[in-house]
């Protein structure tokens, strides 16, 4: 099933190998088609595609609207926290149509449906110095932490401290930021 006309890739493909992860595509038939298109793009650009974000991931490909706004997903958060390119699936489609890799900046996600359509979080994260967010705090529900290995990969990627959600509740109740000591979640 071809959704658009592809061209053969011309010119230099990449100066270094990339790894793509796609997210935000919910309906099963569309997700399969989109994953295949991302895989085909990875093959044409001599890159790789994966289901999971890792240190090798360079781009998180998100389903967006025409304004480059996406829904928030775990892959979206992981991509931002790890300072990866977070780009619209439109980048893949338009690059395949053009027969060359288009500039990622033109397709970088600008915002999300919760925090606003143009907060530029992915761009700010990507352009900030590595390790700048070493004071980041990740708040988790204990059951989500135990069940989702992807959640456990977030803190090492962004240098964050992981605390239980009770830290927030206790800090609010006391109207004072509580020390992390009693709330830190230990790695599995």
Phi, psi and omega in degrees: 000115182256122182271344182199163181279121178267151172248157173292143179286137179235158178077188181295141181275291182214149174278336175213155183292141179246159173231127183253144173230135179248148181207169176081009180254108192266315185290133189304307182298317181294322180298318180297314179299312182296319177298321179294321179294319177296318178298318179296318178299316179300317180296315181295331181261010179057042179240187179235162176234143180220158175280336188236146177285136177221182177296335180281344181299134177248331185223135170253120183263119185245146170286129180227170170274185183295341179268010179066040177249135183235169169280155180274128177228170178299318179296323176300310179297316180297319178298317178293311183300326181268006175062039178272166168293128173243104188236161179286150172302337177302330179300316179295308182302311183292324177295318178295320178296320183281341182076020177203161179283120178275163181296122181301325184302329180288348183235010181293136180301131183265333183190187179222171187287349180259309187269356177123158188278350184212043181279346175062025180305311180301319180292315179299319179296312183297324183273350180283151180301141179303137178079359182301326183270033183294347177264012180296149178235132175248128181252129185230156167274135183306319182293323178294321181296317183289326187272336189244105181297331179296324177300321183290340179280344184294308184303315179298327182288330183240008177065036186264154169270134180254124180233157177290154180298337179299335177301316179295311182298316179293322179295321178292313183301322180271353185051040179204135180296120182278150175296149183288336192319311186277355187245354185294133178268128180279143178297150181280000000 
